[in-house]
């Protein structure tokens, strides 16, 4: 999710997937925030609508079939350690089918469903932002 040497913000998306009041998180292996637990997502391709990018990235990373998504809001990551700056639009999936898998083992090393009281650490900036919005909306 990023290109070293770019000196302007990247545009990304993240998708919150909930089941039984638990959030699906994956452990990142690459910068930014390697080793952090995050919601699924990635970059928006040129001329790709952001909601479609969120659905595409989630399907690529989880193997799930994602239906309708709704906007949760924006979030930002500035990582001096990784020299990356991302602005992401966060979405929530209201419909999905299947069971998650580890489909990109070169990018993600583990995954699981977590309740708010059992969140793994460390959380990525985008997962933390999503959790704040979910808590405010009493969705998790």
N, C-alpha and C positions, 0 to 999 in steps of 0.2 A: 504494500500500500504506500508507495512513495518512491521518489527518485532523488537520490542524493545529488546535491549541486543545484537544485532548483531553488531560486531565491524568492519565490512568491508562494502564497498558500495554494495547496491542492484542494480540490473539491471532492468530498467523499460522501458516503452514505453509510448508515448503520441500521440494522433491523433488529428490533426486539421481538423475540418469539417466546410466548408464554404458554404454559400448559399446567393446569391444576395449580395456579398461583405460584409457579416456579418459572424462572428465566433460564433460557438456554445460553450458556457461555462456552466459549472456546479459548484455549490457551495459545497465545501468539508465539511464533518462533522467530519472527522478523521484526525489524524496526519499522515504525516506531513502537516502542513499548514491548519489545521482545520479553517473554516470560510473564506478561500480564494476561489476565482473563478478560475477555472482551465479548461484546455482542458481535454478530457476524456483519460483514460489510466490506467496503472497498471503495475504489475510485469510480467517479462518474466519467464515462467515456464521452468524447466529443459528440454532440448532437443527441445524446441519450437522455431522456427525461429521468430525473432523479428517482422518482418512485419505481420506475422500471429497473434502474440500476440497483436499487435496494433489493428488489425481488430477484434479479439475476445473480447478484453476488451471494445472496443467501442460499439460493438453489445450488450454485456451484460449490459452496463451502459445506453445505449440510446434506445434500441429496434429497431434501424435502421438496415438495411441490407447494409453492407459496401462492395463495390467492390474493384477496384484497389486502392492501396496506393503507395505513393512515399516518399522517404526519404527526410526530410528537414535538418536534422543534429542532432548532440548531444547537450545535455544540462546537467547541474549538479546542484544538490541541496545539500547543507550541512546545516542542521538545528540543531544548538547546543541546542535550546530550546526543540526540539523533539528527540534529540540524534539519528538522522537519516541522512544517506548519500546515495543519489541516483544518479546514472548516467542513463540518459534516452536517447533513440533514438526517435526523434520526426519525425512523418510522417504526410502527408497530404492526405486526401481522395479525389480522383478525381471523384469517383462515389459512390453514396449511394441512397437508396430508403427508403421511409417511412417518418414518422414524429417522432421527438424525444419525449421520455416519461421519466418519473422519475421511472425507473425500479428497482433502488437500494436505497430506501428511508432510509435505515440504514447507507448508506455511503454518499449520496448526498441529499441536501435539496431543491434545486431549480435549474432552468436552464433557458437559454434564448439565443436568437440570438442578437449579439451586433456588432455595427459598431466600427471602430477604435476611433471615436470621442465620443463614449458613453460607453466606457468600465467600467464595475463595479469594485469596489475596495473593498478589496485589491486583486490584481492578484497574482496567485501562481508563483513561479520561472519558472515553465515550460510553463505556459501561457505567461509570459513576454518574455521568450526566443523565443517562437513561434511567438509572435507579432513582435519582432525585425527582424526575418527572413522573415516574410510576408511583412513587410514594405520595407525591402531591395529589395525583389523580386517584389514589387508593386502588390501584390496579395490581399491586404486588405487596 
